[in-house]
């Protein structure tokens, strides 16, 4: 499973929605995720991928988060 799919599923599970409605261009505010939700999501992803994500570098979209995860995995 690729990084985007894992992130979309984690977001969908957190929101109780369908992951297929989430795209890389989807903004966190469109998903009604507040800063605490995003922080918890990032902690979950850090555990999942055994990485550290710098929240200061996080942009506004799911694609931005995917890029951060991919960079951290290198």
N, CA, C and O atoms as CSV, one atom per row, in Angstrom:
chain,resi,resn,atom,element,x,y,z
A,1,UNK,N,N,0.844,-1.174,0.000
A,1,UNK,CA,C,0.000,0.000,0.000
A,1,UNK,C,C,0.899,1.250,0.000
A,1,UNK,O,O,1.858,1.333,0.768
A,2,UNK,N,N,0.580,2.205,-0.859
A,2,UNK,CA,C,1.411,3.399,-0.953
A,2,UNK,C,C,1.100,4.393,0.171
A,2,UNK,O,O,0.113,4.250,0.893
A,3,UNK,N,N,1.962,5.395,0.297
A,3,UNK,CA,C,1.850,6.366,1.384
A,3,UNK,C,C,0.534,7.130,1.311
A,3,UNK,O,O,-0.142,7.289,2.327
A,4,UNK,N,N,0.161,7.606,0.121
A,4,UNK,CA,C,-1.086,8.359,-0.001
A,4,UNK,C,C,-2.282,7.538,0.468
A,4,UNK,O,O,-3.135,8.045,1.196
A,5,UNK,N,N,-2.350,6.284,0.059
A,5,UNK,CA,C,-3.481,5.427,0.439
A,5,UNK,C,C,-3.545,5.257,1.949
A,5,UNK,O,O,-4.627,5.323,2.532
A,6,UNK,N,N,-2.397,5.038,2.592
A,6,UNK,CA,C,-2.372,4.886,4.053
A,6,UNK,C,C,-2.838,6.160,4.744
A,6,UNK,O,O,-3.594,6.108,5.715
A,7,UNK,N,N,-2.382,7.304,4.238
A,7,UNK,CA,C,-2.777,8.571,4.836
A,7,UNK,C,C,-4.267,8.810,4.628
A,7,UNK,O,O,-4.967,9.206,5.560
A,8,UNK,N,N,-4.759,8.574,3.414
A,8,UNK,CA,C,-6.187,8.775,3.125
A,8,UNK,C,C,-7.042,7.877,4.009
A,8,UNK,O,O,-8.080,8.311,4.508
A,9,UNK,N,N,-6.621,6.633,4.207
A,9,UNK,CA,C,-7.375,5.722,5.067
A,9,UNK,C,C,-7.351,6.179,6.516
A,9,UNK,O,O,-8.361,6.081,7.212
A,10,UNK,N,N,-6.207,6.679,6.980
A,10,UNK,CA,C,-6.107,7.164,8.360
A,10,UNK,C,C,-7.019,8.373,8.570
A,10,UNK,O,O,-7.677,8.489,9.604
A,11,UNK,N,N,-7.053,9.265,7.588
A,11,UNK,CA,C,-7.928,10.439,7.676
A,11,UNK,C,C,-9.387,10.005,7.654
A,11,UNK,O,O,-10.191,10.468,8.464
A,12,UNK,N,N,-9.724,9.125,6.737
A,12,UNK,CA,C,-11.110,8.667,6.615
A,12,UNK,C,C,-11.576,7.983,7.893
A,12,UNK,O,O,-12.705,8.186,8.339
A,13,UNK,N,N,-10.710,7.179,8.474
A,13,UNK,CA,C,-11.064,6.500,9.716
A,13,UNK,C,C,-11.297,7.518,10.835
A,13,UNK,O,O,-12.231,7.381,11.625
A,14,UNK,N,N,-10.445,8.528,10.893
A,14,UNK,CA,C,-10.559,9.571,11.920
A,14,UNK,C,C,-11.860,10.352,11.751
A,14,UNK,O,O,-12.476,10.760,12.736
A,15,UNK,N,N,-12.276,10.558,10.502
A,15,UNK,CA,C,-13.478,11.347,10.207
A,15,UNK,C,C,-14.733,10.496,10.072
A,15,UNK,O,O,-15.842,11.029,10.085
A,16,UNK,N,N,-14.576,9.183,9.942
A,16,UNK,CA,C,-15.727,8.324,9.711
A,16,UNK,C,C,-16.289,8.513,8.319
A,16,UNK,O,O,-17.505,8.513,8.124
A,17,UNK,N,N,-15.393,8.675,7.344
A,17,UNK,CA,C,-15.815,8.915,5.966
A,17,UNK,C,C,-15.135,7.937,5.024
A,17,UNK,O,O,-14.463,7.002,5.459
A,18,UNK,N,N,-15.315,8.161,3.728
A,18,UNK,CA,C,-14.786,7.282,2.695
A,18,UNK,C,C,-13.451,7.818,2.172
A,18,UNK,O,O,-13.361,8.973,1.758
A,19,UNK,N,N,-12.431,6.986,2.194
A,19,UNK,CA,C,-11.093,7.407,1.754
A,19,UNK,C,C,-11.061,7.760,0.271
A,19,UNK,O,O,-10.203,8.533,-0.156
A,20,UNK,N,N,-11.967,7.217,-0.511
A,20,UNK,CA,C,-11.953,7.483,-1.953
A,20,UNK,C,C,-12.307,8.938,-2.274
A,20,UNK,O,O,-12.085,9.392,-3.397
A,21,UNK,N,N,-12.844,9.657,-1.320
A,21,UNK,CA,C,-13.198,11.061,-1.540
A,21,UNK,C,C,-12.038,12.005,-1.231
A,21,UNK,O,O,-12.158,13.218,-1.402
A,22,UNK,N,N,-10.919,11.449,-0.778
A,22,UNK,CA,C,-9.750,12.257,-0.422
A,22,UNK,C,C,-8.742,12.171,-1.565
A,22,UNK,O,O,-8.412,11.081,-2.033
A,23,UNK,N,N,-8.257,13.333,-2.010
A,23,UNK,CA,C,-7.254,13.401,-3.069
A,23,UNK,C,C,-6.020,14.122,-2.524
A,23,UNK,O,O,-6.084,14.724,-1.452
A,24,UNK,N,N,-4.904,14.069,-3.246
A,24,UNK,CA,C,-3.735,14.821,-2.787
A,24,UNK,C,C,-3.988,16.325,-2.693
A,24,UNK,O,O,-3.324,17.016,-1.920
A,25,UNK,N,N,-4.928,16.828,-3.460
A,25,UNK,CA,C,-5.234,18.261,-3.449
A,25,UNK,C,C,-6.198,18.652,-2.336
A,25,UNK,O,O,-6.426,19.842,-2.118
A,26,UNK,N,N,-6.763,17.688,-1.631
A,26,UNK,CA,C,-7.707,17.972,-0.552
A,26,UNK,C,C,-6.989,18.720,0.563
A,26,UNK,O,O,-5.930,18.307,1.035
A,27,UNK,N,N,-7.599,19.837,0.974
A,27,UNK,CA,C,-7.036,20.650,2.046
A,27,UNK,C,C,-7.535,20.135,3.402
A,27,UNK,O,O,-8.654,19.637,3.516
A,28,UNK,N,N,-6.693,20.265,4.413
A,28,UNK,CA,C,-7.070,19.799,5.748
A,28,UNK,C,C,-8.311,20.518,6.264
A,28,UNK,O,O,-9.146,19.910,6.933
A,29,UNK,N,N,-8.437,21.810,5.957
A,29,UNK,CA,C,-9.617,22.533,6.429
A,29,UNK,C,C,-10.893,22.046,5.744
A,29,UNK,O,O,-11.972,22.123,6.332
A,30,UNK,N,N,-10.788,21.545,4.512
A,30,UNK,CA,C,-11.943,20.959,3.821
A,30,UNK,C,C,-12.396,19.678,4.520
A,30,UNK,O,O,-13.572,19.315,4.479
A,31,UNK,N,N,-11.451,19.009,5.155
A,31,UNK,CA,C,-11.742,17.758,5.855
A,31,UNK,C,C,-12.234,18.015,7.272
A,31,UNK,O,O,-12.543,17.082,8.013
A,32,UNK,N,N,-12.300,19.275,7.635
A,32,UNK,CA,C,-12.712,19.691,8.976
A,32,UNK,C,C,-11.796,19.089,10.042
A,32,UNK,O,O,-12.245,18.654,11.103
A,33,UNK,N,N,-10.483,19.080,9.724
A,33,UNK,CA,C,-9.488,18.636,10.690
A,33,UNK,C,C,-8.858,19.876,11.313
A,33,UNK,O,O,-8.302,20.716,10.605
A,34,UNK,N,N,-8.943,19.989,12.627
A,34,UNK,CA,C,-8.295,21.112,13.284
A,34,UNK,C,C,-6.838,20.759,13.571
A,34,UNK,O,O,-6.390,19.656,13.258
A,35,UNK,N,N,-6.110,21.682,14.158
A,35,UNK,CA,C,-4.683,21.462,14.382
A,35,UNK,C,C,-4.405,20.270,15.292
A,35,UNK,O,O,-3.396,19.586,15.118
A,36,UNK,N,N,-5.282,20.010,16.257
A,36,UNK,CA,C,-5.103,18.846,17.124
A,36,UNK,C,C,-5.307,17.557,16.327
A,36,UNK,O,O,-4.550,16.600,16.492
A,37,UNK,N,N,-6.311,17.528,15.474
A,37,UNK,CA,C,-6.545,16.350,14.627
A,37,UNK,C,C,-5.329,16.075,13.749
A,37,UNK,O,O,-4.901,14.928,13.617
A,38,UNK,N,N,-4.776,17.123,13.151
A,38,UNK,CA,C,-3.614,16.968,12.276
A,38,UNK,C,C,-2.409,16.493,13.085
A,38,UNK,O,O,-1.658,15.634,12.623
A,39,UNK,N,N,-2.217,17.040,14.281
A,39,UNK,CA,C,-1.098,16.614,15.135
A,39,UNK,C,C,-1.228,15.138,15.497
A,39,UNK,O,O,-0.240,14.405,15.465
A,40,UNK,N,N,-2.435,14.696,15.839
A,40,UNK,CA,C,-2.654,13.281,16.168
A,40,UNK,C,C,-2.425,12.401,14.952
A,40,UNK,O,O,-1.875,11.306,15.072
A,41,UNK,N,N,-2.843,12.869,13.779
A,41,UNK,CA,C,-2.619,12.123,12.540
A,41,UNK,C,C,-1.123,11.983,12.279
A,41,UNK,O,O,-0.652,10.908,11.909
A,42,UNK,N,N,-0.383,13.063,12.470
A,42,UNK,CA,C,1.058,13.021,12.244
A,42,UNK,C,C,1.733,12.059,13.222
A,42,UNK,O,O,2.626,11.310,12.826
A,43,UNK,N,N,1.328,12.069,14.474
A,43,UNK,CA,C,1.903,11.129,15.450
A,43,UNK,C,C,1.616,9.689,15.033
A,43,UNK,O,O,2.483,8.823,15.154
A,44,UNK,N,N,0.420,9.434,14.550
A,44,UNK,CA,C,0.054,8.094,14.069
A,44,UNK,C,C,0.952,7.687,12.899
A,44,UNK,O,O,1.436,6.557,12.847
A,45,UNK,N,N,1.170,8.608,11.966
A,45,UNK,CA,C,2.004,8.315,10.797
A,45,UNK,C,C,3.464,8.134,11.191
A,45,UNK,O,O,4.160,7.296,10.619
A,46,UNK,N,N,3.932,8.909,12.160
A,46,UNK,CA,C,5.307,8.739,12.632
A,46,UNK,C,C,5.497,7.338,13.201
A,46,UNK,O,O,6.522,6.703,12.957
A,47,UNK,N,N,4.525,6.859,13.951
A,47,UNK,CA,C,4.598,5.499,14.495
A,47,UNK,C,C,4.519,4.460,13.375
A,47,UNK,O,O,5.281,3.494,13.357
A,48,UNK,N,N,3.595,4.670,12.451
A,48,UNK,CA,C,3.370,3.725,11.345
A,48,UNK,C,C,4.621,3.550,10.488
A,48,UNK,O,O,4.980,2.431,10.120
A,49,UNK,N,N,5.279,4.663,10.174
A,49,UNK,CA,C,6.418,4.628,9.255
A,49,UNK,C,C,7.769,4.713,9.961
A,49,UNK,O,O,8.807,4.695,9.300
A,50,UNK,N,N,7.776,4.804,11.282
A,50,UNK,CA,C,9.019,4.934,12.067
A,50,UNK,C,C,9.856,6.115,11.569
A,50,UNK,O,O,11.037,5.969,11.251
A,51,UNK,N,N,9.219,7.282,11.510
A,51,UNK,CA,C,9.864,8.499,11.034
A,51,UNK,C,C,9.546,9.647,11.989
A,51,UNK,O,O,8.754,9.497,12.920
A,52,UNK,N,N,10.174,10.788,11.743
A,52,UNK,CA,C,9.846,12.020,12.448
A,52,UNK,C,C,9.440,13.048,11.401
A,52,UNK,O,O,10.144,13.245,10.411
A,53,UNK,N,N,8.306,13.701,11.622
A,53,UNK,CA,C,7.799,14.700,10.695
A,53,UNK,C,C,7.864,16.061,11.365
A,53,UNK,O,O,7.385,16.231,12.487
A,54,UNK,N,N,8.453,17.028,10.682
A,54,UNK,CA,C,8.535,18.397,11.186
A,54,UNK,C,C,7.237,19.116,10.830
A,54,UNK,O,O,7.022,19.482,9.675
A,55,UNK,N,N,6.373,19.317,11.828
A,55,UNK,CA,C,5.070,19.941,11.579
A,55,UNK,C,C,5.203,21.357,11.038
A,55,UNK,O,O,4.285,21.853,10.385
A,56,UNK,N,N,6.327,22.014,11.296
A,56,UNK,CA,C,6.520,23.374,10.800
A,56,UNK,C,C,6.602,23.407,9.276
A,56,UNK,O,O,6.360,24.446,8.660
A,57,UNK,N,N,6.939,22.278,8.676
A,57,UNK,CA,C,7.053,22.193,7.222
A,57,UNK,C,C,5.759,21.734,6.552
A,57,UNK,O,O,5.679,21.679,5.325
A,58,UNK,N,N,4.769,21.410,7.341
A,58,UNK,CA,C,3.518,20.887,6.789
A,58,UNK,C,C,2.749,21.974,6.064
A,58,UNK,O,O,2.537,23.065,6.595
A,59,UNK,N,N,2.337,21.667,4.854
A,59,UNK,CA,C,1.521,22.592,4.080
A,59,UNK,C,C,0.053,22.411,4.418
A,59,UNK,O,O,-0.290,21.967,5.513
A,60,UNK,N,N,-0.803,22.752,3.487
A,60,UNK,CA,C,-2.239,22.770,3.748
A,60,UNK,C,C,-2.998,21.605,3.129
A,60,UNK,O,O,-4.204,21.474,3.338
A,61,UNK,N,N,-2.300,20.744,2.360
A,61,UNK,CA,C,-3.015,19.675,1.662
A,61,UNK,C,C,-2.516,18.291,2.065
A,61,UNK,O,O,-1.446,18.135,2.653
A,62,UNK,N,N,-3.314,17.313,1.733
A,62,UNK,CA,C,-2.937,15.918,1.974
A,62,UNK,C,C,-1.669,15.590,1.183
A,62,UNK,O,O,-0.796,14.874,1.674
A,63,UNK,N,N,-1.570,16.105,-0.023
A,63,UNK,CA,C,-0.371,15.888,-0.839
A,63,UNK,C,C,0.882,16.424,-0.186
A,63,UNK,O,O,1.951,15.823,-0.294
A,64,UNK,N,N,0.756,17.568,0.501
A,64,UNK,CA,C,1.904,18.120,1.234
A,64,UNK,C,C,2.366,17.146,2.312
A,64,UNK,O,O,3.566,16.954,2.510
A,65,UNK,N,N,1.421,16.538,3.000
A,65,UNK,CA,C,1.758,15.559,4.045
A,65,UNK,C,C,2.392,14.321,3.429
A,65,UNK,O,O,3.354,13.784,3.977
A,66,UNK,N,N,1.873,13.866,2.309
A,66,UNK,CA,C,2.460,12.711,1.607
A,66,UNK,C,C,3.919,13.007,1.264
A,66,UNK,O,O,4.793,12.166,1.472
A,67,UNK,N,N,4.177,14.206,0.739
A,67,UNK,CA,C,5.553,14.583,0.385
A,67,UNK,C,C,6.468,14.586,1.604
A,67,UNK,O,O,7.608,14.127,1.524
A,68,UNK,N,N,5.981,15.098,2.730
A,68,UNK,CA,C,6.794,15.097,3.960
A,68,UNK,C,C,7.120,13.682,4.417
A,68,UNK,O,O,8.251,13.391,4.806
A,69,UNK,N,N,6.122,12.807,4.366
A,69,UNK,CA,C,6.338,11.412,4.770
A,69,UNK,C,C,7.365,10.765,3.841
A,69,UNK,O,O,8.291,10.099,4.303
A,70,UNK,N,N,7.200,10.960,2.532
A,70,UNK,CA,C,8.145,10.372,1.580
A,70,UNK,C,C,9.551,10.882,1.795
A,70,UNK,O,O,10.502,10.105,1.715
A,71,UNK,N,N,9.714,12.180,2.070
A,71,UNK,CA,C,11.035,12.741,2.333
A,71,UNK,C,C,11.637,12.156,3.607
A,71,UNK,O,O,12.826,11.839,3.640
A,72,UNK,N,N,10.837,12.012,4.643
A,72,UNK,CA,C,11.312,11.479,5.918
A,72,UNK,C,C,11.712,10.005,5.815
A,72,UNK,O,O,12.548,9.524,6.581
A,73,UNK,N,N,11.112,9.304,4.871
A,73,UNK,CA,C,11.415,7.863,4.705
A,73,UNK,C,C,12.709,7.625,3.966
A,73,UNK,O,O,13.205,6.498,3.961
A,74,UNK,N,N,13.279,8.645,3.337
A,74,UNK,CA,C,14.524,8.467,2.550
A,74,UNK,C,C,15.715,8.286,3.452
A,74,UNK,O,O,16.835,8.125,2.969
